[in-house]
Amino acid sequence: MSLLETVPISCPYCGEGIELVVDCSVPEQSYVEDCFVCCRPITIHATADPSGEVSVQARHENE
Ligand SMILES: [Zn+2]
């Protein structure tokens, strides 16, 4: 059983679609991931509810 979920987001800077791999065993996490297209740092906030539904917000680093 995999606890990793692939979630599509859009880069808040360049709008490019990115696939994030989120660890669903962690209820809530935030981290910074560099966009692979424009290389700017995206603040990722991921939450996983007990049913396994994952939601991800991607923001500018300084927002
Ligand atoms: Zn980008």
N, CA, C, O and the ligand as a Tripos MOL2 file, in Angstrom:
@<TRIPOS>MOLECULE
protein
  253   251    64     0     0
PROTEIN
NO_CHARGES

@<TRIPOS>ATOM
      1 N           0.8400   -1.1980    0.0000 N.3       1 MET1
      2 CA          0.0000    0.0000    0.0000 C.3       1 MET1
      3 C           0.8750    1.2480    0.0000 C.2       1 MET1
      4 O           1.8070    1.3980    0.7900 O.2       1 MET1
      5 N           0.5340    2.1100   -0.9030 N.am      2 SER2
      6 CA          1.3150    3.3240   -1.0240 C.3       2 SER2
      7 C           0.6380    4.4720   -0.3090 C.2       2 SER2
      8 O          -0.5750    4.6550   -0.4210 O.2       2 SER2
      9 N           1.4050    5.2320    0.4120 N.am      3 LEU3
     10 CA          0.8800    6.4190    1.0710 C.3       3 LEU3
     11 C           1.2500    7.6760    0.3050 C.2       3 LEU3
     12 O           1.0720    8.7950    0.7870 O.2       3 LEU3
     13 N           1.7630    7.4740   -0.8830 N.am      4 LEU4
     14 CA          2.1410    8.6260   -1.6810 C.3       4 LEU4
     15 C           1.0790    8.8800   -2.7380 C.2       4 LEU4
     16 O           0.6770    7.9790   -3.4740 O.2       4 LEU4
     17 N           0.6360   10.1290   -2.7930 N.am      5 GLU5
     18 CA         -0.4010   10.5250   -3.7340 C.3       5 GLU5
     19 C           0.1940   11.5650   -4.6800 C.2       5 GLU5
     20 O           0.8920   12.4830   -4.2480 O.2       5 GLU5
     21 N          -0.0840   11.4140   -5.9560 N.am      6 THR6
     22 CA          0.3800   12.4170   -6.9240 C.3       6 THR6
     23 C          -0.7220   13.4370   -7.1370 C.2       6 THR6
     24 O          -1.8390   13.0880   -7.5190 O.2       6 THR6
     25 N          -0.4050   14.6950   -6.8890 N.am      7 VAL7
     26 CA         -1.3980   15.7620   -6.9570 C.3       7 VAL7
     27 C          -0.9360   16.8120   -7.9640 C.2       7 VAL7
     28 O           0.1700   17.3400   -7.8450 O.2       7 VAL7
     29 N          -1.7750   17.1180   -8.9530 N.am      8 PRO8
     30 CA         -1.3910   18.1660   -9.9040 C.3       8 PRO8
     31 C          -1.6610   19.5580   -9.3510 C.2       8 PRO8
     32 O          -2.7370   19.8180   -8.8110 O.2       8 PRO8
     33 N          -0.7080   20.4340   -9.4800 N.am      9 ILE9
     34 CA         -0.8880   21.8440   -9.1090 C.3       9 ILE9
     35 C          -0.4030   22.7110  -10.2740 C.2       9 ILE9
     36 O           0.1940   22.2170  -11.2300 O.2       9 ILE9
     37 N          -0.6740   24.0100  -10.1690 N.am     10 SER10
     38 CA         -0.1010   24.9510  -11.1230 C.3      10 SER10
     39 C           0.8660   25.8520  -10.3880 C.2      10 SER10
     40 O           0.5870   26.2950   -9.2740 O.2      10 SER10
     41 N           1.9850   26.1210  -10.9980 N.am     11 CYS11
     42 CA          2.9510   27.0340  -10.4120 C.3      11 CYS11
     43 C           2.3110   28.4140  -10.2570 C.2      11 CYS11
     44 O           1.7410   28.9300  -11.2180 O.2      11 CYS11
     45 N           2.3920   29.0290   -9.0600 N.am     12 PRO12
     46 CA          1.7950   30.3600   -8.8690 C.3      12 PRO12
     47 C           2.5550   31.4670   -9.6000 C.2      12 PRO12
     48 O           2.0430   32.5800   -9.7220 O.2      12 PRO12
     49 N           3.7300   31.1930  -10.0750 N.am     13 TYR13
     50 CA          4.5190   32.1970  -10.7900 C.3      13 TYR13
     51 C           4.3190   32.0850  -12.2940 C.2      13 TYR13
     52 O           3.9520   33.0640  -12.9430 O.2      13 TYR13
     53 N           4.5510   30.9220  -12.8450 N.am     14 CYS14
     54 CA          4.5470   30.7890  -14.3050 C.3      14 CYS14
     55 C           3.3300   30.0260  -14.8060 C.2      14 CYS14
     56 O           3.1020   29.9610  -16.0140 O.2      14 CYS14
     57 N           2.5480   29.4490  -13.9100 N.am     15 GLY15
     58 CA          1.3180   28.7720  -14.3080 C.3      15 GLY15
     59 C           1.5050   27.3750  -14.8700 C.2      15 GLY15
     60 O           0.5370   26.7210  -15.2600 O.2      15 GLY15
     61 N           2.7180   26.9290  -14.9110 N.am     16 GLU16
     62 CA          2.9890   25.6020  -15.4630 C.3      16 GLU16
     63 C           2.4270   24.5150  -14.5410 C.2      16 GLU16
     64 O           2.4930   24.6400  -13.3180 O.2      16 GLU16
     65 N           1.8830   23.4680  -15.1210 N.am     17 GLY17
     66 CA          1.3890   22.3500  -14.3340 C.3      17 GLY17
     67 C           2.5360   21.5090  -13.7940 C.2      17 GLY17
     68 O           3.4830   21.1810  -14.5090 O.2      17 GLY17
     69 N           2.4280   21.1720  -12.5270 N.am     18 ILE18
     70 CA          3.4630   20.3860  -11.8530 C.3      18 ILE18
     71 C           2.7730   19.2410  -11.1280 C.2      18 ILE18
     72 O           1.6840   19.4200  -10.5840 O.2      18 ILE18
     73 N           3.3890   18.0800  -11.1160 N.am     19 GLU19
     74 CA          2.8500   16.9830  -10.3180 C.3      19 GLU19
     75 C           3.6620   16.8620   -9.0440 C.2      19 GLU19
     76 O           4.8760   16.6590   -9.0670 O.2      19 GLU19
     77 N           2.9540   16.9940   -7.9310 N.am     20 LEU20
     78 CA          3.5970   16.8590   -6.6380 C.3      20 LEU20
     79 C           3.3330   15.4720   -6.0960 C.2      20 LEU20
     80 O           2.2570   14.9100   -6.3000 O.2      20 LEU20
     81 N           4.3060   14.9280   -5.4110 N.am     21 VAL21
     82 CA          4.0920   13.6710   -4.7130 C.3      21 VAL21
     83 C           3.9540   13.9990   -3.2330 C.2      21 VAL21
     84 O           4.8860   14.5110   -2.6130 O.2      21 VAL21
     85 N           2.7740   13.6970   -2.6670 N.am     22 VAL22
     86 CA          2.4620   14.0660   -1.2840 C.3      22 VAL22
     87 C           2.3750   12.8020   -0.4450 C.2      22 VAL22
     88 O           1.7670   11.8080   -0.8420 O.2      22 VAL22
     89 N           2.9870   12.8640    0.6990 N.am     23 ASP23
     90 CA          2.9310   11.7560    1.6440 C.3      23 ASP23
     91 C           1.6320   11.8540    2.4530 C.2      23 ASP23
     92 O           1.5050   12.7200    3.3180 O.2      23 ASP23
     93 N           0.6670   10.9690    2.1730 N.am     24 CYS24
     94 CA         -0.6550   11.0290    2.8200 C.3      24 CYS24
     95 C          -0.6430   10.5510    4.2580 C.2      24 CYS24
     96 O          -1.6500   10.6820    4.9530 O.2      24 CYS24
     97 N           0.4560   10.0060    4.7190 N.am     25 SER25
     98 CA          0.4990    9.5570    6.1090 C.3      25 SER25
     99 C           0.7060   10.7330    7.0550 C.2      25 SER25
    100 O           0.5890   10.5800    8.2700 O.2      25 SER25
    101 N           1.0100   11.8970    6.5090 N.am     26 VAL26
    102 CA          1.1790   13.1070    7.3090 C.3      26 VAL26
    103 C          -0.0850   13.9410    7.1570 C.2      26 VAL26
    104 O          -0.4200   14.3370    6.0410 O.2      26 VAL26
    105 N          -0.8080   14.2230    8.2640 N.am     27 PRO27
    106 CA         -2.0880   14.9400    8.1510 C.3      27 PRO27
    107 C          -1.9430   16.3470    7.5890 C.2      27 PRO27
    108 O          -2.8130   16.8170    6.8550 O.2      27 PRO27
    109 N          -0.8690   17.0080    7.9240 N.am     28 GLU28
    110 CA         -0.6910   18.3810    7.4810 C.3      28 GLU28
    111 C           0.7990   18.6670    7.3690 C.2      28 GLU28
    112 O           1.5810   18.3260    8.2560 O.2      28 GLU28
    113 N           1.1710   19.2880    6.2850 N.am     29 GLN29
    114 CA          2.5800   19.6070    6.1190 C.3      29 GLN29
    115 C           2.7370   20.8070    5.2070 C.2      29 GLN29
    116 O           1.9130   21.0360    4.3220 O.2      29 GLN29
    117 N           3.7810   21.5630    5.4190 N.am     30 SER30
    118 CA          4.1470   22.6000    4.4610 C.3      30 SER30
    119 C           5.6350   22.5310    4.1860 C.2      30 SER30
    120 O           6.4420   22.2080    5.0580 O.2      30 SER30
    121 N           5.9580   22.8350    2.9870 N.am     31 TYR31
    122 CA          7.3570   22.8330    2.5890 C.3      31 TYR31
    123 C           7.4890   23.6810    1.3410 C.2      31 TYR31
    124 O           6.5020   24.1250    0.7550 O.2      31 TYR31
    125 N           8.7290   23.8910    0.9520 N.am     32 VAL32
    126 CA          8.9920   24.7100   -0.2290 C.3      32 VAL32
    127 C           9.5780   23.8160   -1.3110 C.2      32 VAL32
    128 O          10.4940   23.0280   -1.0750 O.2      32 VAL32
    129 N           9.0230   23.9660   -2.4960 N.am     33 GLU33
    130 CA          9.5040   23.1800   -3.6260 C.3      33 GLU33
    131 C           9.7900   24.1480   -4.7740 C.2      33 GLU33
    132 O           8.9720   25.0150   -5.0810 O.2      33 GLU33
    133 N          10.9290   23.9970   -5.3920 N.am     34 ASP34
    134 CA         11.2400   24.8720   -6.5210 C.3      34 ASP34
    135 C          10.5230   24.3870   -7.7710 C.2      34 ASP34
    136 O          10.5120   23.1950   -8.0810 O.2      34 ASP34
    137 N           9.9160   25.3530   -8.4910 N.am     35 CYS35
    138 CA          9.2900   25.0220   -9.7590 C.3      35 CYS35
    139 C          10.3590   24.5220  -10.7260 C.2      35 CYS35
    140 O          11.4200   25.1340  -10.8500 O.2      35 CYS35
    141 N          10.0880   23.4310  -11.4000 N.am     36 PHE36
    142 CA         11.1060   22.8990  -12.3020 C.3      36 PHE36
    143 C          11.1730   23.6750  -13.6080 C.2      36 PHE36
    144 O          12.1090   23.4930  -14.3870 O.2      36 PHE36
    145 N          10.1940   24.5380  -13.8590 N.am     37 VAL37
    146 CA         10.2070   25.3420  -15.0800 C.3      37 VAL37
    147 C          10.8840   26.6870  -14.8260 C.2      37 VAL37
    148 O          11.8390   27.0400  -15.5180 O.2      37 VAL37
    149 N          10.3890   27.4510  -13.8240 N.am     38 CYS38
    150 CA         10.9270   28.7970  -13.6030 C.3      38 CYS38
    151 C          11.8670   28.8430  -12.4020 C.2      38 CYS38
    152 O          12.4720   29.8810  -12.1350 O.2      38 CYS38
    153 N          11.9980   27.7280  -11.6700 N.am     39 CYS39
    154 CA         12.9610   27.5960  -10.5650 C.3      39 CYS39
    155 C          12.6750   28.5090   -9.3850 C.2      39 CYS39
    156 O          13.5410   28.7090   -8.5330 O.2      39 CYS39
    157 N          11.4590   29.0700   -9.3240 N.am     40 ARG40
    158 CA         11.1500   29.8980   -8.1660 C.3      40 ARG40
    159 C          10.5410   29.0380   -7.0620 C.2      40 ARG40
    160 O           9.9060   28.0190   -7.3380 O.2      40 ARG40
    161 N          10.7390   29.4590   -5.7990 N.am     41 PRO41
    162 CA         10.2920   28.6200   -4.6830 C.3      41 PRO41
    163 C           8.7840   28.7240   -4.4490 C.2      41 PRO41
    164 O           8.2560   29.8180   -4.2540 O.2      41 PRO41
    165 N           8.1170   27.6170   -4.4670 N.am     42 ILE42
    166 CA          6.6700   27.5440   -4.2400 C.3      42 ILE42
    167 C           6.4500   26.9970   -2.8370 C.2      42 ILE42
    168 O           6.9930   25.9540   -2.4710 O.2      42 ILE42
    169 N           5.6420   27.7210   -2.0500 N.am     43 THR43
    170 CA          5.2690   27.2150   -0.7320 C.3      43 THR43
    171 C           4.0970   26.2500   -0.9000 C.2      43 THR43
    172 O           3.0300   26.6380   -1.3760 O.2      43 THR43
    173 N           4.2950   25.0250   -0.5160 N.am     44 ILE44
    174 CA          3.2800   23.9910   -0.6230 C.3      44 ILE44
    175 C           2.6750   23.7380    0.7470 C.2      44 ILE44
    176 O           3.3960   23.5290    1.7220 O.2      44 ILE44
    177 N           1.3580   23.7550    0.8190 N.am     45 HIS45
    178 CA          0.6830   23.3800    2.0600 C.3      45 HIS45
    179 C          -0.2530   22.2350    1.7150 C.2      45 HIS45
    180 O          -1.2220   22.4160    0.9780 O.2      45 HIS45
    181 N           0.0350   21.0700    2.2430 N.am     46 ALA46
    182 CA         -0.7360   19.8770    1.9050 C.3      46 ALA46
    183 C          -1.4350   19.3430    3.1390 C.2      46 ALA46
    184 O          -0.8310   19.2230    4.2050 O.2      46 ALA46
    185 N          -2.7110   19.0230    2.9900 N.am     47 THR47
    186 CA         -3.4410   18.3970    4.0790 C.3      47 THR47
    187 C          -4.0640   17.0970    3.5690 C.2      47 THR47
    188 O          -4.5350   17.0270    2.4330 O.2      47 THR47
    189 N          -4.0610   16.0830    4.4110 N.am     48 ALA48
    190 CA         -4.6710   14.8030    4.0630 C.3      48 ALA48
    191 C          -5.7320   14.4990    5.1170 C.2      48 ALA48
    192 O          -5.4310   14.4670    6.3100 O.2      48 ALA48
    193 N          -6.9760   14.2750    4.6790 N.am     49 ASP49
    194 CA         -7.9890   13.9240    5.6680 C.3      49 ASP49
    195 C          -8.0240   12.4020    5.8550 C.2      49 ASP49
    196 O          -7.4320   11.6670    5.0650 O.2      49 ASP49
    197 N          -8.7170   11.9310    6.9000 N.am     50 PRO50
    198 CA         -8.6390   10.5020    7.2410 C.3      50 PRO50
    199 C          -9.1220    9.5730    6.1300 C.2      50 PRO50
    200 O          -8.7350    8.4050    6.0970 O.2      50 PRO50
    201 N          -9.9510   10.0660    5.2290 N.am     51 SER51
    202 CA        -10.4050    9.2170    4.1270 C.3      51 SER51
    203 C          -9.3600    9.0860    3.0210 C.2      51 SER51
    204 O          -9.5550    8.3550    2.0500 O.2      51 SER51
    205 N          -8.2600    9.7980    3.1820 N.am     52 GLY52
    206 CA         -7.2060    9.7040    2.1890 C.3      52 GLY52
    207 C          -7.2680   10.7790    1.1270 C.2      52 GLY52
    208 O          -6.4840   10.7810    0.1780 O.2      52 GLY52
    209 N          -8.2180   11.7040    1.2980 N.am     53 GLU53
    210 CA         -8.3330   12.8120    0.3460 C.3      53 GLU53
    211 C          -7.2390   13.8410    0.6500 C.2      53 GLU53
    212 O          -7.0760   14.2750    1.7900 O.2      53 GLU53
    213 N          -6.5100   14.2120   -0.3750 N.am     54 VAL54
    214 CA         -5.4020   15.1400   -0.1950 C.3      54 VAL54
    215 C          -5.7510   16.4620   -0.8530 C.2      54 VAL54
    216 O          -6.2280   16.4870   -1.9880 O.2      54 VAL54
    217 N          -5.5160   17.5580   -0.1510 N.am     55 SER55
    218 CA         -5.6560   18.8440   -0.8270 C.3      55 SER55
    219 C          -4.3730   19.6370   -0.6640 C.2      55 SER55
    220 O          -3.7320   19.6160    0.3870 O.2      55 SER55
    221 N          -4.0240   20.3250   -1.7110 N.am     56 VAL56
    222 CA         -2.7400   21.0130   -1.7740 C.3      56 VAL56
    223 C          -2.9760   22.4510   -2.1870 C.2      56 VAL56
    224 O          -3.7180   22.7240   -3.1310 O.2      56 VAL56
    225 N          -2.3400   23.3720   -1.4740 N.am     57 GLN57
    226 CA         -2.3470   24.7680   -1.8850 C.3      57 GLN57
    227 C          -0.9270   25.1640   -2.2370 C.2      57 GLN57
    228 O           0.0210   24.8290   -1.5270 O.2      57 GLN57
    229 N          -0.7970   25.8650   -3.3200 N.am     58 ALA58
    230 CA          0.5200   26.3290   -3.7740 C.3      58 ALA58
    231 C           0.4930   27.8490   -3.7860 C.2      58 ALA58
    232 O          -0.3660   28.4590   -4.4220 O.2      58 ALA58
    233 N           1.4340   28.4510   -3.0840 N.am     59 ARG59
    234 CA          1.4600   29.9070   -2.9560 C.3      59 ARG59
    235 C           2.8390   30.4390   -3.2700 C.2      59 ARG59
    236 O           3.8360   29.7180   -3.2520 O.2      59 ARG59
    237 N           2.8580   31.7310   -3.5590 N.am     60 HIS60
    238 CA          4.1260   32.4450   -3.6390 C.3      60 HIS60
    239 C           4.8170   32.3130   -2.2880 C.2      60 HIS60
    240 O           4.1640   32.2110   -1.2490 O.2      60 HIS60
    241 N           6.1140   32.3150   -2.3160 N.am     61 GLU61
    242 CA          6.8630   32.1130   -1.0850 C.3      61 GLU61
    243 C           6.5410   33.1570   -0.0170 C.2      61 GLU61
    244 O           6.4790   32.8290    1.1680 O.2      61 GLU61
    245 N           6.3360   34.3990   -0.4210 N.am     62 ASN62
    246 CA          6.1850   35.4770    0.5590 C.3      62 ASN62
    247 C           4.7330   35.8290    0.8590 C.2      62 ASN62
    248 O           4.4690   36.8500    1.4940 O.2      62 ASN62
    249 N           3.8150   35.0270    0.4290 N.am     63 GLU63
    250 CA          2.4020   35.3280    0.6650 C.3      63 GLU63
    251 C           1.9910   34.9100    2.0690 C.2      63 GLU63
    252 O           0.8330   35.0850    2.4510 O.2      63 GLU63
    253 ZN          7.0550   28.1090  -12.3220 Zn       64 ZN64
@<TRIPOS>BOND
     1     1     2 1
     2     2     3 1
     3     3     4 2
     4     3     5 am
     5     5     6 1
     6     6     7 1
     7     7     8 2
     8     7     9 am
     9     9    10 1
    10    10    11 1
    11    11    12 2
    12    11    13 am
    13    13    14 1
    14    14    15 1
    15    15    16 2
    16    15    17 am
    17    17    18 1
    18    18    19 1
    19    19    20 2
    20    19    21 am
    21    21    22 1
    22    22    23 1
    23    23    24 2
    24    23    25 am
    25    25    26 1
    26    26    27 1
    27    27    28 2
    28    27    29 am
    29    29    30 1
    30    30    31 1
    31    31    32 2
    32    31    33 am
    33    33    34 1
    34    34    35 1
    35    35    36 2
    36    35    37 am
    37    37    38 1
    38    38    39 1
    39    39    40 2
    40    39    41 am
    41    41    42 1
    42    42    43 1
    43    43    44 2
    44    43    45 am
    45    45    46 1
    46    46    47 1
    47    47    48 2
    48    47    49 am
    49    49    50 1
    50    50    51 1
    51    51    52 2
    52    51    53 am
    53    53    54 1
    54    54    55 1
    55    55    56 2
    56    55    57 am
    57    57    58 1
    58    58    59 1
    59    59    60 2
    60    59    61 am
    61    61    62 1
    62    62    63 1
    63    63    64 2
    64    63    65 am
    65    65    66 1
    66    66    67 1
    67    67    68 2
    68    67    69 am
    69    69    70 1
    70    70    71 1
    71    71    72 2
    72    71    73 am
    73    73    74 1
    74    74    75 1
    75    75    76 2
    76    75    77 am
    77    77    78 1
    78    78    79 1
    79    79    80 2
    80    79    81 am
    81    81    82 1
    82    82    83 1
    83    83    84 2
    84    83    85 am
    85    85    86 1
    86    86    87 1
    87    87    88 2
    88    87    89 am
    89    89    90 1
    90    90    91 1
    91    91    92 2
    92    91    93 am
    93    93    94 1
    94    94    95 1
    95    95    96 2
    96    95    97 am
    97    97    98 1
    98    98    99 1
    99    99   100 2
   100    99   101 am
   101   101   102 1
   102   102   103 1
   103   103   104 2
   104   103   105 am
   105   105   106 1
   106   106   107 1
   107   107   108 2
   108   107   109 am
   109   109   110 1
   110   110   111 1
   111   111   112 2
   112   111   113 am
   113   113   114 1
   114   114   115 1
   115   115   116 2
   116   115   117 am
   117   117   118 1
   118   118   119 1
   119   119   120 2
   120   119   121 am
   121   121   122 1
   122   122   123 1
   123   123   124 2
   124   123   125 am
   125   125   126 1
   126   126   127 1
   127   127   128 2
   128   127   129 am
   129   129   130 1
   130   130   131 1
   131   131   132 2
   132   131   133 am
   133   133   134 1
   134   134   135 1
   135   135   136 2
   136   135   137 am
   137   137   138 1
   138   138   139 1
   139   139   140 2
   140   139   141 am
   141   141   142 1
   142   142   143 1
   143   143   144 2
   144   143   145 am
   145   145   146 1
   146   146   147 1
   147   147   148 2
   148   147   149 am
   149   149   150 1
   150   150   151 1
   151   151   152 2
   152   151   153 am
   153   153   154 1
   154   154   155 1
   155   155   156 2
   156   155   157 am
   157   157   158 1
   158   158   159 1
   159   159   160 2
   160   159   161 am
   161   161   162 1
   162   162   163 1
   163   163   164 2
   164   163   165 am
   165   165   166 1
   166   166   167 1
   167   167   168 2
   168   167   169 am
   169   169   170 1
   170   170   171 1
   171   171   172 2
   172   171   173 am
   173   173   174 1
   174   174   175 1
   175   175   176 2
   176   175   177 am
   177   177   178 1
   178   178   179 1
   179   179   180 2
   180   179   181 am
   181   181   182 1
   182   182   183 1
   183   183   184 2
   184   183   185 am
   185   185   186 1
   186   186   187 1
   187   187   188 2
   188   187   189 am
   189   189   190 1
   190   190   191 1
   191   191   192 2
   192   191   193 am
   193   193   194 1
   194   194   195 1
   195   195   196 2
   196   195   197 am
   197   197   198 1
   198   198   199 1
   199   199   200 2
   200   199   201 am
   201   201   202 1
   202   202   203 1
   203   203   204 2
   204   203   205 am
   205   205   206 1
   206   206   207 1
   207   207   208 2
   208   207   209 am
   209   209   210 1
   210   210   211 1
   211   211   212 2
   212   211   213 am
   213   213   214 1
   214   214   215 1
   215   215   216 2
   216   215   217 am
   217   217   218 1
   218   218   219 1
   219   219   220 2
   220   219   221 am
   221   221   222 1
   222   222   223 1
   223   223   224 2
   224   223   225 am
   225   225   226 1
   226   226   227 1
   227   227   228 2
   228   227   229 am
   229   229   230 1
   230   230   231 1
   231   231   232 2
   232   231   233 am
   233   233   234 1
   234   234   235 1
   235   235   236 2
   236   235   237 am
   237   237   238 1
   238   238   239 1
   239   239   240 2
   240   239   241 am
   241   241   242 1
   242   242   243 1
   243   243   244 2
   244   243   245 am
   245   245   246 1
   246   246   247 1
   247   247   248 2
   248   247   249 am
   249   249   250 1
   250   250   251 1
   251   251   252 2
@<TRIPOS>SUBSTRUCTURE
     1 MET1         2 RESIDUE 1 A MET
     2 SER2         6 RESIDUE 1 A SER
     3 LEU3        10 RESIDUE 1 A LEU
     4 LEU4        14 RESIDUE 1 A LEU
     5 GLU5        18 RESIDUE 1 A GLU
     6 THR6        22 RESIDUE 1 A THR
     7 VAL7        26 RESIDUE 1 A VAL
     8 PRO8        30 RESIDUE 1 A PRO
     9 ILE9        34 RESIDUE 1 A ILE
    10 SER10       38 RESIDUE 1 A SER
    11 CYS11       42 RESIDUE 1 A CYS
    12 PRO12       46 RESIDUE 1 A PRO
    13 TYR13       50 RESIDUE 1 A TYR
    14 CYS14       54 RESIDUE 1 A CYS
    15 GLY15       58 RESIDUE 1 A GLY
    16 GLU16       62 RESIDUE 1 A GLU
    17 GLY17       66 RESIDUE 1 A GLY
    18 ILE18       70 RESIDUE 1 A ILE
    19 GLU19       74 RESIDUE 1 A GLU
    20 LEU20       78 RESIDUE 1 A LEU
    21 VAL21       82 RESIDUE 1 A VAL
    22 VAL22       86 RESIDUE 1 A VAL
    23 ASP23       90 RESIDUE 1 A ASP
    24 CYS24       94 RESIDUE 1 A CYS
    25 SER25       98 RESIDUE 1 A SER
    26 VAL26      102 RESIDUE 1 A VAL
    27 PRO27      106 RESIDUE 1 A PRO
    28 GLU28      110 RESIDUE 1 A GLU
    29 GLN29      114 RESIDUE 1 A GLN
    30 SER30      118 RESIDUE 1 A SER
    31 TYR31      122 RESIDUE 1 A TYR
    32 VAL32      126 RESIDUE 1 A VAL
    33 GLU33      130 RESIDUE 1 A GLU
    34 ASP34      134 RESIDUE 1 A ASP
    35 CYS35      138 RESIDUE 1 A CYS
    36 PHE36      142 RESIDUE 1 A PHE
    37 VAL37      146 RESIDUE 1 A VAL
    38 CYS38      150 RESIDUE 1 A CYS
    39 CYS39      154 RESIDUE 1 A CYS
    40 ARG40      158 RESIDUE 1 A ARG
    41 PRO41      162 RESIDUE 1 A PRO
    42 ILE42      166 RESIDUE 1 A ILE
    43 THR43      170 RESIDUE 1 A THR
    44 ILE44      174 RESIDUE 1 A ILE
    45 HIS45      178 RESIDUE 1 A HIS
    46 ALA46      182 RESIDUE 1 A ALA
    47 THR47      186 RESIDUE 1 A THR
    48 ALA48      190 RESIDUE 1 A ALA
    49 ASP49      194 RESIDUE 1 A ASP
    50 PRO50      198 RESIDUE 1 A PRO
    51 SER51      202 RESIDUE 1 A SER
    52 GLY52      206 RESIDUE 1 A GLY
    53 GLU53      210 RESIDUE 1 A GLU
    54 VAL54      214 RESIDUE 1 A VAL
    55 SER55      218 RESIDUE 1 A SER
    56 VAL56      222 RESIDUE 1 A VAL
    57 GLN57      226 RESIDUE 1 A GLN
    58 ALA58      230 RESIDUE 1 A ALA
    59 ARG59      234 RESIDUE 1 A ARG
    60 HIS60      238 RESIDUE 1 A HIS
    61 GLU61      242 RESIDUE 1 A GLU
    62 ASN62      246 RESIDUE 1 A ASN
    63 GLU63      250 RESIDUE 1 A GLU
    64 ZN64       253 GROUP 0 **** ****
